[in-house]
Amino acid sequence: ACHSFAWDASGSAFAWGHGGSGRLGLGSSKHRSLPERVDALSSVCGVTCGANFSFFVTENGRSLWACGGNSYGQLGIEATQALVPLPVPLPTSEVIAAIES
């Protein structure tokens, strides 16, 4: 991946790097050389980066969010692209323990 994320103890996520397809979740495809807060999310406890997309786990594993390119349905959402994180409808009410892409 050519983008990065970090999150702080309060659950705020920060994104930087290649912004193509909206993979940073910041509302555009603009590249960012410095970390910027992902305002659409809170309570972040996990993140993974794919080639042109990202996933976020929030609320201690109770919610999954995705942004970026979705040409092959890899995000699990209906849209072909998401510039901001969108909720991924999971078929279970179990807590998410880990995520990888």
C-alpha positions, 0 to 999 in steps of 0.5 A, a space after each residue: 500500500 502507498 498510504 498509512 494510518 495511525 490512531 490515538 488512544 481516544 480512537 481518532 484516526 489519521 491518514 496520509 499518503 496516496 489518496 487515489 480512489 478515496 482510500 484515505 477516507 478524507 473526502 477526496 482523492 488528493 494525496 496528503 504528505 502529512 497526517 490528517 484526521 479522518 473526521 468521519 470516524 471515531 472510536 477506531 481500534 484497528 485499520 488495514 490498507 489494501 492497494 487502493 482501499 482501507 478498512 477501519 474497525 470501530 467501537 471495540 470491534 462492533 463496526 466495520 467501515 471501508 473507503 476507496 476503490 471497490 471495482 471488484 466488490 472488495 469493500 463489501 458495499 454497493 458503491 464502486 468508490 467511497 471517498 469517506 468511510 462507509 459502514 460495511 453490513 456484516 452478516 453477524 453481530 459478533 465482535 470483529 477480532 482482526 482485519 487484513 487486506 
